């Protein structure tokens, strides 16, 4: 499969970004995320949708939730511009999943399975260097430089309460999407609790087998 169309699913902290980057590099496809797509199309004219605002940026600048209709249009634009892709962060609900079926044909649907306990460990253990923006982890990836270690901070959205809420929202909204793809026979479950290299072996093999 020279230009596969891949969907990757998983809860916050499951490792979707890490594996998506490897997929994009190895299979020479675009890494499409809703966040990046929204930022790249902030000034896109959506006046024809007859919504509250005429551009996605107006929602984003006000901190308001971008409606599904807008996200759908932006994802469609991003996928139309890509010969092959790994889609990360979309669909987030069943309505978006149905729309995705209408605009593209997926070759592979991957689901990174990680327990809630492991997700919490990953999310709450993250630390950031406020001077460089580099991310680290208290158990898996700490800097050798003692000065850097001492200035690391935990982001507000990485506290346990916030992490639990992010996982809860995911379960409420996106877990039904996982079930949908499983029922259709498209879903391939990947053990996401292993080290990234081990997860990658299964991810790569799954994509190659689909070719």
MDTraj code that builds the backbone (N, CA, C; nanometers):
import mdtraj as md
import numpy as np

residues = "UNK UNK UNK UNK UNK UNK UNK UNK UNK UNK UNK UNK UNK UNK UNK UNK UNK UNK UNK UNK UNK UNK UNK UNK UNK UNK UNK UNK UNK UNK UNK UNK UNK UNK UNK UNK UNK UNK UNK UNK UNK UNK UNK UNK UNK UNK UNK UNK UNK UNK UNK UNK UNK UNK UNK UNK UNK UNK UNK UNK UNK UNK UNK UNK UNK UNK UNK UNK UNK UNK UNK UNK UNK UNK UNK UNK UNK UNK UNK UNK UNK UNK UNK UNK UNK UNK UNK UNK UNK UNK UNK UNK UNK UNK UNK UNK UNK UNK UNK UNK UNK UNK UNK UNK UNK UNK UNK UNK UNK UNK UNK UNK UNK UNK UNK UNK UNK UNK UNK UNK UNK UNK UNK UNK UNK UNK UNK UNK UNK UNK UNK UNK UNK UNK UNK UNK UNK UNK UNK UNK UNK UNK UNK UNK UNK UNK UNK UNK UNK UNK UNK UNK UNK UNK UNK UNK UNK UNK UNK UNK UNK UNK UNK UNK UNK UNK UNK UNK UNK UNK UNK UNK UNK UNK UNK UNK UNK UNK UNK UNK UNK UNK UNK UNK UNK UNK UNK UNK UNK UNK UNK UNK UNK UNK UNK UNK UNK UNK UNK UNK UNK UNK UNK UNK UNK UNK UNK UNK UNK UNK UNK".split()
xyz = np.array([
    [0.0856, -0.1186, 0.0000],
    [0.0000, 0.0000, 0.0000],
    [0.0892, 0.1236, 0.0000],
    [0.0983, 0.1912, -0.1132],
    [0.1940, 0.3010, -0.1247],
    [0.1493, 0.4265, -0.0512],
    [0.0187, 0.4545, -0.0488],
    [-0.0313, 0.5749, 0.0161],
    [-0.1543, 0.5400, 0.0994],
    [-0.1345, 0.4703, 0.2101],
    [-0.2480, 0.4223, 0.2894],
    [-0.3254, 0.5354, 0.3555],
    [-0.4528, 0.5068, 0.3808],
    [-0.5400, 0.5995, 0.4527],
    [-0.5727, 0.5346, 0.5858],
    [-0.5150, 0.5905, 0.6918],
    [-0.5142, 0.5253, 0.8224],
    [-0.5840, 0.6132, 0.9266],
    [-0.6663, 0.5514, 1.0078],
    [-0.7268, 0.6177, 1.1231],
    [-0.6677, 0.5564, 1.2487],
    [-0.6227, 0.6410, 1.3414],
    [-0.5686, 0.5908, 1.4678],
    [-0.6519, 0.6465, 1.5827],
    [-0.6985, 0.5567, 1.6696],
    [-0.7845, 0.5916, 1.7822],
    [-0.7168, 0.5533, 1.9129],
    [-0.7545, 0.6240, 2.0201],
    [-0.6998, 0.5936, 2.1517],
    [-0.7259, 0.7088, 2.2459],
    [-0.7291, 0.6798, 2.3742],
    [-0.7555, 0.7815, 2.4757],
    [-0.6377, 0.8783, 2.4884],
    [-0.6580, 0.9923, 2.5547],
    [-0.5463, 1.0831, 2.5823],
    [-0.4355, 1.0085, 2.6566],
    [-0.3129, 1.0192, 2.6074],
    [-0.2014, 0.9505, 2.6702],
    [-0.1733, 0.8129, 2.6132],
    [-0.2522, 0.7700, 2.5157],
    [-0.2347, 0.6348, 2.4602],
    [-0.1145, 0.6250, 2.3666],
    [-0.0655, 0.7389, 2.3193],
    [0.0518, 0.7362, 2.2317],
    [0.0201, 0.7559, 2.0847],
    [-0.0972, 0.8125, 2.0545],
    [-0.1373, 0.8314, 1.9147],
    [-0.0401, 0.9220, 1.8398],
    [0.0031, 1.0302, 1.9040],
    [0.0934, 1.1235, 1.8379],
    [0.2266, 1.0599, 1.8022],
    [0.2832, 0.9849, 1.8962],
    [0.4120, 0.9183, 1.8735],
    [0.4030, 0.8204, 1.7572],
    [0.2993, 0.7372, 1.7583],
    [0.2858, 0.6376, 1.6524],
    [0.2480, 0.7023, 1.5184],
    [0.1691, 0.8080, 1.5235],
    [0.1310, 0.8773, 1.3998],
    [0.2528, 0.9373, 1.3313],
    [0.3429, 0.9936, 1.4106],
    [0.4652, 1.0510, 1.3521],
    [0.5463, 0.9433, 1.2811],
    [0.5543, 0.8254, 1.3418],
    [0.6292, 0.7158, 1.2793],
    [0.5600, 0.6670, 1.1529],
    [0.4283, 0.6588, 1.1575],
    [0.3531, 0.6169, 1.0396],
    [0.3768, 0.7144, 0.9251],
    [0.3669, 0.8438, 0.9556],
    [0.3824, 0.9462, 0.8523],
    [0.5195, 0.9382, 0.7866],
    [0.6226, 0.9165, 0.8686],
    [0.7591, 0.9115, 0.8155],
    [0.7829, 0.7832, 0.7349],
    [0.7388, 0.6706, 0.7893],
    [0.7666, 0.5419, 0.7257],
    [0.6875, 0.5203, 0.5975],
    [0.5615, 0.5611, 0.5980],
    [0.4750, 0.5340, 0.4826],
    [0.4556, 0.6575, 0.3945],
    [0.5259, 0.7646, 0.4268],
    [0.5241, 0.8868, 0.3463],
    [0.3814, 0.9393, 0.3257],
    [0.3098, 0.9552, 0.4371],
    [0.1741, 1.0088, 0.4323],
    [0.1653, 1.1307, 0.5240],
    [0.0568, 1.2060, 0.5101],
    [0.0349, 1.3235, 0.5931],
    [-0.0148, 1.2820, 0.7316],
    [0.0334, 1.3516, 0.8359],
    [-0.0208, 1.3335, 0.9704],
    [-0.1249, 1.4432, 0.9901],
    [-0.2519, 1.4063, 0.9849],
    [-0.3609, 1.5027, 0.9940],
    [-0.4211, 1.4977, 1.1338],
    [-0.4125, 1.6091, 1.2061],
    [-0.4774, 1.6208, 1.3367],
    [-0.5780, 1.7342, 1.3298],
    [-0.6843, 1.7235, 1.4081],
    [-0.7863, 1.8277, 1.4047],
    [-0.7295, 1.9600, 1.4547],
    [-0.6438, 1.9540, 1.5566],
    [-0.5854, 2.0771, 1.6087],
    [-0.5040, 2.1501, 1.5043],
    [-0.4142, 2.0776, 1.4375],
    [-0.3315, 2.1389, 1.3328],
    [-0.4174, 2.1888, 1.2172],
    [-0.5167, 2.1086, 1.1793],
    [-0.6028, 2.1467, 1.0673],
    [-0.6826, 2.2728, 1.0995],
    [-0.7298, 2.2832, 1.2223],
    [-0.8030, 2.4033, 1.2629],
    [-0.7129, 2.5258, 1.2607],
    [-0.5937, 2.5101, 1.3162],
    [-0.5013, 2.6252, 1.3186],
    [-0.4616, 2.6681, 1.1773],
    [-0.4474, 2.5716, 1.0884],
    [-0.4065, 2.6032, 0.9517],
    [-0.5192, 2.6662, 0.8704],
    [-0.6429, 2.6501, 0.9189],
    [-0.7582, 2.7008, 0.8427],
    [-0.8432, 2.7971, 0.9260],
    [-0.7782, 2.8714, 1.0137],
    [-0.8519, 2.9632, 1.1011],
    [-0.9354, 3.0642, 1.0220],
    [-0.8840, 3.1054, 0.9066],
    [-0.9528, 3.2086, 0.8284],
    [-1.0401, 3.1516, 0.7173],
    [-1.0613, 3.0215, 0.7175],
    [-1.1444, 2.9575, 0.6154],
    [-1.2865, 3.0148, 0.6186],
    [-1.3414, 3.0457, 0.5025],
    [-1.4759, 3.1019, 0.4930],
    [-1.5796, 2.9923, 0.5127],
    [-1.6533, 3.0005, 0.6236],
    [-1.7589, 2.9025, 0.6509],
    [-1.8948, 2.9723, 0.6590],
    [-1.9018, 3.0903, 0.5987],
    [-2.0262, 3.1659, 0.6015],
    [-2.1433, 3.0905, 0.5424],
    [-2.1163, 3.0032, 0.4437],
    [-2.2226, 2.9280, 0.3772],
    [-2.2900, 2.8272, 0.4690],
    [-2.2260, 2.7978, 0.5844],
    [-2.2856, 2.7041, 0.6794],
    [-2.3921, 2.7696, 0.7669],
    [-2.3983, 2.9050, 0.7600],
    [-2.4999, 2.9809, 0.8344],
    [-2.4940, 2.9517, 0.9844],
    [-2.3725, 2.9629, 1.0393],
    [-2.3514, 2.9406, 1.1821],
    [-2.3283, 3.0733, 1.2533],
    [-2.2853, 3.0672, 1.3774],
    [-2.2670, 3.1875, 1.4590],
    [-2.1586, 3.2782, 1.4034],
    [-2.0480, 3.2186, 1.3564],
    [-1.9362, 3.2953, 1.3022],
    [-1.9048, 3.2500, 1.1603],
    [-1.8277, 3.3324, 1.0910],
    [-1.7964, 3.3056, 0.9510],
    [-1.6597, 3.2420, 0.9284],
    [-1.5796, 3.2277, 1.0363],
    [-1.4500, 3.1609, 1.0256],
    [-1.4280, 3.0756, 1.1501],
    [-1.3514, 2.9656, 1.1386],
    [-1.3196, 2.8842, 1.2568],
    [-1.2443, 2.9640, 1.3627],
    [-1.1590, 3.0570, 1.3181],
    [-1.0787, 3.1344, 1.4110],
    [-1.1609, 3.2138, 1.5100],
    [-1.2808, 3.2557, 1.4693],
    [-1.3650, 3.3334, 1.5606],
    [-1.4104, 3.2480, 1.6793],
    [-1.4361, 3.1211, 1.6552],
    [-1.4685, 3.0304, 1.7655],
    [-1.3452, 3.0100, 1.8530],
    [-1.2317, 2.9844, 1.7892],
    [-1.1088, 2.9526, 1.8612],
    [-1.0612, 3.0701, 1.9450],
    [-1.0657, 3.1905, 1.8890],
    [-1.0179, 3.3085, 1.9609],
    [-1.1031, 3.3394, 2.0828],
    [-1.2272, 3.2958, 2.0806],
    [-1.3181, 3.3203, 2.1937],
    [-1.3224, 3.2025, 2.2902],
    [-1.2454, 3.0989, 2.2585],
    [-1.2426, 2.9815, 2.3451],
    [-1.3692, 2.8995, 2.3397],
    [-1.4451, 2.9142, 2.2328],
    [-1.5709, 2.8405, 2.2187],
    [-1.5476, 2.7099, 2.1424],
    [-1.6332, 2.6123, 2.1693],
    [-1.6233, 2.4834, 2.1017],
    [-1.6554, 2.5011, 1.9541],
    [-1.5675, 2.4514, 1.8697],
    [-1.5900, 2.4606, 1.7258],
    [-1.6948, 2.3559, 1.6870],
    [-1.8045, 2.3969, 1.6228],
    [-1.9118, 2.3018, 1.5893],
    [-1.8649, 2.1896, 1.4976],
    [-1.9344, 2.0771, 1.5066],
    [-1.9008, 1.9618, 1.4230],
    [-1.8988, 1.9972, 1.2751],
    [-1.9960, 2.0792, 1.2317],
    [-2.0033, 2.1132, 1.0895],
    [-1.8745, 2.1777, 1.0406],
    [-1.8145, 2.2606, 1.1271],
    [-1.6911, 2.3298, 1.0908],
    [-1.5740, 2.2327, 1.0908],
    [-1.5638, 2.1520, 1.1964],
    [-1.4557, 2.0532, 1.2046],
    [-1.4634, 1.9586, 1.0858],
    [-1.5832, 1.9169, 1.0510],
    [-1.6013, 1.8259, 0.9375],
    [-1.5462, 1.8871, 0.8087],
    [-1.5789, 2.0110, 0.7830],
    [-1.5348, 2.0763, 0.6601],
    [-1.3826, 2.0890, 0.6565],
    [-1.3246, 2.1201, 0.7717],
    [-1.1791, 2.1374, 0.7764],
    [-1.1081, 2.0037, 0.7580],
    [-1.1599, 1.8985, 0.8200],
    [-1.1007, 1.7655, 0.8025],
    [-1.1133, 1.7222, 0.6567],
    [-1.2276, 1.7484, 0.5969],
    [-1.2469, 1.7115, 0.4560],
    [-1.1439, 1.7818, 0.3672],
    [-1.1211, 1.9108, 0.3930],
    [-1.0227, 1.9863, 0.3159],
    [-0.8832, 1.9264, 0.3324],
    [-0.8484, 1.8923, 0.4576],
    [-0.7153, 1.8357, 0.4847],
    [-0.6977, 1.7004, 0.4157],
    [-0.7997, 1.6171, 0.4182],
    [-0.7897, 1.4850, 0.3566],
    [-0.7890, 1.4947, 0.2044],
    [-0.8651, 1.5890, 0.1509],
    [-0.8674, 1.6078, 0.0053],
    [-0.7297, 1.6473, -0.0480],
    [-0.6535, 1.7191, 0.0368],
    [-0.5218, 1.7673, -0.0049],
    [-0.4122, 1.6634, 0.0155],
    [-0.4457, 1.5491, 0.0761],
    [-0.3460, 1.4459, 0.1070],
    [-0.3692, 1.3218, 0.0219],
    [-0.2620, 1.2699, -0.0400],
    [-0.2738, 1.1461, -0.1164],
    [-0.2907, 1.0262, -0.0226],
    [-0.2216, 1.0305, 0.0899],
    [-0.2351, 0.9293, 0.1935],
    [-0.2239, 1.0004, 0.3266],
    [-0.2745, 0.9409, 0.4346],
    [-0.2732, 1.0128, 0.5622],
    [-0.2871, 0.9167, 0.6795],
    [-0.2489, 0.9666, 0.7975],
    [-0.2874, 0.9054, 0.9236],
    [-0.3670, 1.0123, 0.9979],
    [-0.4923, 0.9823, 1.0255],
    [-0.5855, 1.0767, 1.0872],
    [-0.5883, 1.0524, 1.2373],
    [-0.5587, 1.1578, 1.3129],
    [-0.5384, 1.1483, 1.4577],
    [-0.6233, 1.2555, 1.5266],
    [-0.7166, 1.2123, 1.6142],
    [-0.7989, 1.3080, 1.6881],
    [-0.9365, 1.3291, 1.6283],
    [-0.9715, 1.2531, 1.5287],
    [-1.1015, 1.2632, 1.4619],
    [-1.1297, 1.1260, 1.4015],
    [-1.2527, 1.0762, 1.4100],
    [-1.3737, 1.1367, 1.4644],
    [-1.3819, 1.1227, 1.6165],
    [-1.4450, 1.2213, 1.6790],
    [-1.4606, 1.2211, 1.8247],
    [-1.5990, 1.1746, 1.8687],
    [-1.6907, 1.1592, 1.7758],
    [-1.8244, 1.1117, 1.8098],
    [-1.8828, 1.0380, 1.6900],
    [-1.9996, 0.9780, 1.7097],
    [-2.0585, 0.8943, 1.6050],
    [-2.0997, 0.9755, 1.4823],
    [-2.1471, 1.0975, 1.5033],
    [-2.1857, 1.1806, 1.3895],
    [-2.0645, 1.2087, 1.3001],
    [-1.9507, 1.2382, 1.3618],
    [-1.8296, 1.2625, 1.2840],
    [-1.7844, 1.1348, 1.2133],
    [-1.8013, 1.0203, 1.2786],
    [-1.7622, 0.8929, 1.2169],
    [-1.8462, 0.8660, 1.0922],
    [-1.9745, 0.8966, 1.0997],
    [-2.0614, 0.8773, 0.9841],
    [-2.0216, 0.9712, 0.8709],
    [-1.9846, 1.0947, 0.9047],
    [-1.9413, 1.1894, 0.8028],
    [-1.8121, 1.1420, 0.7375],
    [-1.7204, 1.0898, 0.8190],
    [-1.5939, 1.0408, 0.7661],
    [-1.6177, 0.9302, 0.6637],
    [-1.7139, 0.8426, 0.6910],
    [-1.7467, 0.7364, 0.5965],
    [-1.7909, 0.7923, 0.4612],
    [-1.8536, 0.9090, 0.4654],
    [-1.9061, 0.9684, 0.3420],
    [-1.7965, 1.0308, 0.2558],
    [-1.6873, 1.0743, 0.3177],
    [-1.5887, 1.1526, 0.2419],
    [-1.4609, 1.0757, 0.2087],
    [-1.4416, 0.9580, 0.2668],
    [-1.3179, 0.8849, 0.2387],
    [-1.3363, 0.7360, 0.2648],
    [-1.2450, 0.6570, 0.2113],
    [-1.2424, 0.5120, 0.2363],
    [-1.1151, 0.4797, 0.3129],
    [-1.1298, 0.4301, 0.4339],
    [-1.0151, 0.3980, 0.5178],
    [-0.9576, 0.2617, 0.4805],
    [-0.8260, 0.2514, 0.4867],
    [-0.7595, 0.1237, 0.4644],
    [-0.7363, 0.0484, 0.5946],
    [-0.7087, 0.1234, 0.7033],
    [-0.6763, 0.0631, 0.8327],
    [-0.7334, 0.1504, 0.9443],
    [-0.7945, 0.0859, 1.0445],
    [-0.8380, 0.1563, 1.1655],
    [-0.7660, 0.0925, 1.2839],
    [-0.6759, 0.1679, 1.3459],
    [-0.5968, 0.1198, 1.4591],
    [-0.6539, 0.1744, 1.5896],
    [-0.6532, 0.0911, 1.6933],
    [-0.6963, 0.1363, 1.8261],
    [-0.5896, 0.0981, 1.9275],
    [-0.5284, 0.1988, 1.9901],
    [-0.4259, 0.1746, 2.0913],
    [-0.4933, 0.1530, 2.2268],
    [-0.4883, 0.0295, 2.2753],
    [-0.5524, -0.0051, 2.4020],
    [-0.4576, 0.0201, 2.5187],
    [-0.5005, 0.1037, 2.6121],
    [-0.4216, 0.1334, 2.7317],
    [-0.5175, 0.1458, 2.8488],
    [-0.4844, 0.0835, 2.9623],
    [-0.5714, 0.0874, 3.0795],
    [-0.5764, 0.2280, 3.1386],
    [-0.6828, 0.2569, 3.2116],
    [-0.6963, 0.3893, 3.2731],
    [-0.5822, 0.4171, 3.3710],
    [-0.5415, 0.3160, 3.4452],
    [-0.4310, 0.3331, 3.5410],
    [-0.3027, 0.3766, 3.4692],
    [-0.2734, 0.3118, 3.3567],
    [-0.1543, 0.3464, 3.2801],
    [-0.1679, 0.4849, 3.2178],
    [-0.2862, 0.5177, 3.1679],
    [-0.3088, 0.6497, 3.1096],
    [-0.2835, 0.7592, 3.2127],
    [-0.3344, 0.7390, 3.3339],
    [-0.3159, 0.8387, 3.4399],
    [-0.1685, 0.8545, 3.4746],
    [-0.0969, 0.7434, 3.4783],
    [0.0461, 0.7486, 3.5079],
    [0.1192, 0.8298, 3.4016],
    [0.0846, 0.8067, 3.2775],
    [0.1504, 0.8789, 3.1686],
    [0.1165, 1.0277, 3.1718],
    [-0.0118, 1.0579, 3.1891],
    [-0.0558, 1.1975, 3.1825],
    [-0.0072, 1.2797, 3.3009],
    [-0.0178, 1.2248, 3.4213],
    [0.0195, 1.3020, 3.5399],
    [0.1707, 1.3082, 3.5602],
    [0.2447, 1.2188, 3.4929],
    [0.3904, 1.2195, 3.5075],
    [0.4613, 1.3139, 3.4120],
    [0.3873, 1.3745, 3.3220],
    [0.4504, 1.4640, 3.2253],
    [0.4947, 1.5941, 3.2930],
    [0.6117, 1.6415, 3.2506],
    [0.6653, 1.7687, 3.2990],
    [0.7189, 1.8474, 3.1801],
    [0.7174, 1.9793, 3.1920],
    [0.7629, 2.0649, 3.0829],
    [0.8705, 2.1605, 3.1328],
    [0.9681, 2.1863, 3.0483],
    [1.0710, 2.2853, 3.0790],
    [1.0167, 2.4207, 3.0336],
    [0.9875, 2.5117, 3.1267],
    [0.9276, 2.6400, 3.0894],
    [1.0184, 2.7275, 3.0033],
    [1.1481, 2.6987, 3.0029],
    [1.2412, 2.7800, 2.9243],
    [1.2512, 2.7332, 2.7792],
    [1.2370, 2.6033, 2.7565],
    [1.2530, 2.5503, 2.6206],
    [1.1249, 2.4916, 2.5622],
    [1.0281, 2.4600, 2.6491],
    [0.9054, 2.3976, 2.6020],
    [0.9171, 2.2478, 2.5830],
    [1.0367, 2.1908, 2.6120],
    [1.0574, 2.0464, 2.5961],
    [0.9758, 1.9690, 2.6997],
    [0.9202, 1.8547, 2.6575],
    [0.8414, 1.7710, 2.7467],
    [0.9236, 1.6525, 2.7971],
    [0.9004, 1.6171, 2.9234],
    [0.9693, 1.5037, 2.9846],
    [0.8677, 1.4223, 3.0645],
    [0.9153, 1.3144, 3.1283],
    [0.8283, 1.2339, 3.2129],
    [0.9078, 1.1890, 3.3349],
    [0.8444, 1.1962, 3.4502],
    [0.9158, 1.1690, 3.5751],
    [0.9658, 1.0250, 3.5852],
    [0.9021, 0.9328, 3.5148],
    [0.9442, 0.7929, 3.5232],
    [1.0168, 0.7433, 3.3987],
    [0.9805, 0.7963, 3.2822],
    [1.0314, 0.7392, 3.1582],
    [1.1376, 0.8230, 3.0880],
    [1.1400, 0.9534, 3.1141],
    [1.2249, 1.0383, 3.0309],
    [1.2587, 1.1683, 3.1033],
    [1.3561, 1.1618, 3.1932],
    [1.3996, 1.2814, 3.2646],
    [1.5333, 1.3301, 3.2088],
    [1.5541, 1.4626, 3.2047],
    [1.6800, 1.5160, 3.1504],
    [1.7979, 1.4845, 3.2418],
    [1.9164, 1.4719, 3.1835],
    [2.0363, 1.4461, 3.2623],
    [2.0815, 1.5702, 3.3382],
    [2.0555, 1.6872, 3.2823],
    [2.0991, 1.8137, 3.3417],
    [2.0188, 1.8434, 3.4681],
    [2.0873, 1.8523, 3.5828],
    [2.0201, 1.8750, 3.7109],
    [1.9475, 2.0090, 3.7137],
    [2.0052, 2.1122, 3.6505],
    [1.9401, 2.2429, 3.6470],
    [1.8060, 2.2355, 3.5738],
    [1.8034, 2.1588, 3.4650],
    [1.6793, 2.1429, 3.3901],
    [1.5773, 2.0666, 3.4740],
    [1.6240, 1.9631, 3.5429],
    [1.5344, 1.8842, 3.6282],
    [1.4639, 1.9726, 3.7315],
    [1.5404, 2.0631, 3.7902],
    [1.4865, 2.1452, 3.8986],
    [1.3834, 2.2468, 3.8518],
    [1.3900, 2.2862, 3.7255],
    [1.2945, 2.3881, 3.6797],
    [1.1725, 2.3289, 3.6086],
    [1.1660, 2.1970, 3.5964],
    [1.0511, 2.1353, 3.5315],
    [0.9232, 2.1600, 3.6105],
    [0.8146, 2.1802, 3.5397],
    [0.6855, 2.2056, 3.6042],
    [0.5789, 2.1146, 3.5432],
    [0.4733, 2.0951, 3.6198],
    [0.3585, 2.0183, 3.5708],
    [0.2544, 2.1151, 3.5161],
    [0.2078, 2.0892, 3.3944],
    [0.1048, 2.1740, 3.3359],
    [-0.0274, 2.1528, 3.4090],
    [-0.1100, 2.2551, 3.4096],
    [-0.2384, 2.2459, 3.4791],
    [-0.3248, 2.1330, 3.4243],
    [-0.3158, 2.1082, 3.2937],
    [-0.4008, 2.0043, 3.2360],
    [-0.3428, 1.8645, 3.2523],
    [-0.2319, 1.8521, 3.3274],
    [-0.1738, 1.7206, 3.3547],
    [-0.1929, 1.6765, 3.4998],
    [-0.2716, 1.7518, 3.5776],
    [-0.3015, 1.7095, 3.7139],
    [-0.3964, 1.5901, 3.7101],
    [-0.4041, 1.5156, 3.8194],
    [-0.4845, 1.3937, 3.8191],
    [-0.6320, 1.4223, 3.7940],
    [-0.6861, 1.5266, 3.8573],
    [-0.8282, 1.5574, 3.8389],
    [-0.8593, 1.5888, 3.6928],
    [-0.7734, 1.6689, 3.6312],
    [-0.7960, 1.7055, 3.4915],
    [-0.7773, 1.5836, 3.4010],
    [-0.6747, 1.5027, 3.4312],
    [-0.6492, 1.3831, 3.3507],
    [-0.7683, 1.2872, 3.3564],
    [-0.8232, 1.2673, 3.4765],
    [-0.9400, 1.1786, 3.4900],
    [-1.0591, 1.2318, 3.4097],
    [-1.0762, 1.3646, 3.4104],
    [-1.1873, 1.4238, 3.3368],
    [-1.1677, 1.4082, 3.1872],
    [-1.0443, 1.4239, 3.1401],
    [-1.0164, 1.4056, 2.9970],
    [-1.0482, 1.2626, 2.9538],
    [-1.0118, 1.1664, 3.0383],
    [-1.0391, 1.0259, 3.0060],
    [-1.1892, 0.9999, 3.0081],
    [-1.2601, 1.0602, 3.1070],
    [-1.4052, 1.0416, 3.1155],
    [-1.4742, 1.0964, 2.9910],
    [-1.4345, 1.2154, 2.9483],
    [-1.4940, 1.2760, 2.8289],
    [-1.4679, 1.1882, 2.7069],
    [-1.3465, 1.1364, 2.6995],
    [-1.3130, 1.0456, 2.5883],
    [-1.4044, 0.9241, 2.5883],
    [-1.4196, 0.8625, 2.7058],
    [-1.5026, 0.7426, 2.7147],
    [-1.6465, 0.7726, 2.6751],
    [-1.6976, 0.8870, 2.7192],
    [-1.8363, 0.9221, 2.6882],
    [-1.8567, 0.9457, 2.5388],
    [-1.7622, 1.0140, 2.4763],
    [-1.7813, 1.0574, 2.3379],
    [-1.7226, 0.9629, 2.2333],
    [-1.6017, 0.9142, 2.2589],
    [-1.5284, 0.8442, 2.1538],
    [-1.5328, 0.6929, 2.1661],
    [-1.5553, 0.6407, 2.2857],
    [-1.5644, 0.4954, 2.3007],
    [-1.6708, 0.4350, 2.2076],
    [-1.7863, 0.5001, 2.1885],
    [-1.8842, 0.4461, 2.0933],
    [-1.8308, 0.4405, 1.9500],
    [-1.7383, 0.5305, 1.9160],
    [-1.6767, 0.5278, 1.7829],
    [-1.5931, 0.4004, 1.7679],
    [-1.5193, 0.3664, 1.8740],
    [-1.4387, 0.2434, 1.8729],
    [-1.5296, 0.1225, 1.8525],
    [-1.6404, 0.1196, 1.9250],
    [-1.7343, 0.0079, 1.9132],
    [-1.7907, -0.0006, 1.7712],
    [-1.8168, 0.1124, 1.7120],
    [-1.8726, 0.1164, 1.5761],
    [-1.7780, 0.0505, 1.4762],
    [-1.6492, 0.0887, 1.4837],
    [-1.5526, 0.0307, 1.3902],
    [-1.5264, -0.1161, 1.4200],
    [-1.5387, -0.1529, 1.5472],
    [-1.5192, -0.2943, 1.5804],
    [-1.6339, -0.3787, 1.5248],
    [-1.7545, -0.3269, 1.5377],
    [-1.8709, -0.4003, 1.4882],
    [-1.8672, -0.4153, 1.3367],
    [-1.8059, -0.3159, 1.2687],
    [-1.7975, -0.3228, 1.1227],
    [-1.6826, -0.4112, 1.0757],
    [-1.5992, -0.4568, 1.1714],
    [-1.4876, -0.5435, 1.1371],
    [-1.3638, -0.4709, 1.0898],
    [-1.3633, -0.3374, 1.0995],
    [-1.2499, -0.2593, 1.0513],
    [-1.1416, -0.2395, 1.1572],
    [-1.1774, -0.2516, 1.2836],
    [-1.0877, -0.2149, 1.3930],
    [-0.9815, -0.3217, 1.4204],
    [-0.8582, -0.2756, 1.4382],
    [-0.7493, -0.3632, 1.4811],
    [-0.6982, -0.3099, 1.6147],
    [-0.7089, -0.3927, 1.7185],
    [-0.6642, -0.3516, 1.8517],
    [-0.5139, -0.3748, 1.8659],
    [-0.4455, -0.2735, 1.9187],
    [-0.3019, -0.2787, 1.9414],
    [-0.2753, -0.2597, 2.0905],
    [-0.1929, -0.3459, 2.1491],
    [-0.1553, -0.3319, 2.2905],
    [-0.0667, -0.2091, 2.3054],
    [-0.1235, -0.1006, 2.3574],
    [-0.0508, 0.0252, 2.3685],
    [0.0248, 0.0435, 2.4977],
    [0.0279, -0.0585, 2.5837],
    [0.0944, -0.0431, 2.7126],
    [0.2425, -0.0784, 2.7079],
    [0.2878, -0.1319, 2.5966],
    [0.4288, -0.1659, 2.5838],
    [0.5106, -0.0421, 2.5493],
    [0.6441, -0.0531, 2.5517],
    [0.7275, 0.0597, 2.5083],
    [0.6950, 0.0978, 2.3644],
    [0.7173, 0.2245, 2.3257],
    [0.6821, 0.2717, 2.1913],
    [0.7345, 0.1849, 2.0784],
    [0.8572, 0.1315, 2.0922],
    [0.9133, 0.0488, 1.9847],
    [0.8327, -0.0794, 1.9657],
    [0.7875, -0.1374, 2.0751],
    [0.7070, -0.2589, 2.0663],
    [0.5716, -0.2319, 2.0047],
    [0.5113, -0.1208, 2.0420],
    [0.3828, -0.0824, 1.9833],
    [0.4001, -0.0600, 1.8332],
    [0.5094, 0.0067, 1.7968],
    [0.5344, 0.0372, 1.6564],
    [0.5464, -0.0894, 1.5721],
    [0.6058, -0.1943, 1.6252],
    [0.6192, -0.3192, 1.5497],
    [0.4820, -0.3708, 1.5063],
    [0.3856, -0.3669, 1.5990],
    [0.2508, -0.4140, 1.5663],
    [0.1799, -0.3179, 1.4715],
    [0.1976, -0.1883, 1.4943],
    [0.1338, -0.0881, 1.4081],
    [0.1835, -0.1037, 1.2648],
    [0.3133, -0.1131, 1.2494],
    [0.3708, -0.1241, 1.1151],
    [0.3269, -0.2536, 1.0472],
    [0.3298, -0.3634, 1.1211],
    [0.2911, -0.4922, 1.0637],
    [0.1447, -0.4904, 1.0205],
    [0.0586, -0.4272, 1.0999],
    [-0.0838, -0.4207, 1.0674],
    [-0.1070, -0.3437, 0.9376],
    [-0.0370, -0.2320, 0.9243],
    [-0.0528, -0.1509, 0.8014],
    [-0.0004, -0.2270, 0.6804],
    [0.1154, -0.2923, 0.6969],
    [0.1726, -0.3675, 0.5844],
    [0.0849, -0.4851, 0.5450],
    [0.0218, -0.5487, 0.6420],
    [-0.0659, -0.6624, 0.6120],
    [-0.1902, -0.6189, 0.5355],
    [-0.2300, -0.4931, 0.5550],
    [-0.3490, -0.4424, 0.4867],
    [-0.3214, -0.4037, 0.3434],
    [-0.1920, -0.4029, 0.3066],
    [-0.1563, -0.3599, 0.1709],
    [-0.1752, -0.4737, 0.0700],
])
top = md.Topology()
chain = top.add_chain()
for i, resn in enumerate(residues, 1):
    res = top.add_residue(resn, chain, resSeq=i)
    for name in ("N", "CA", "C"):
        top.add_atom(name, md.element.get_by_symbol(name[0]), res)
traj = md.Trajectory(xyz[None], top)
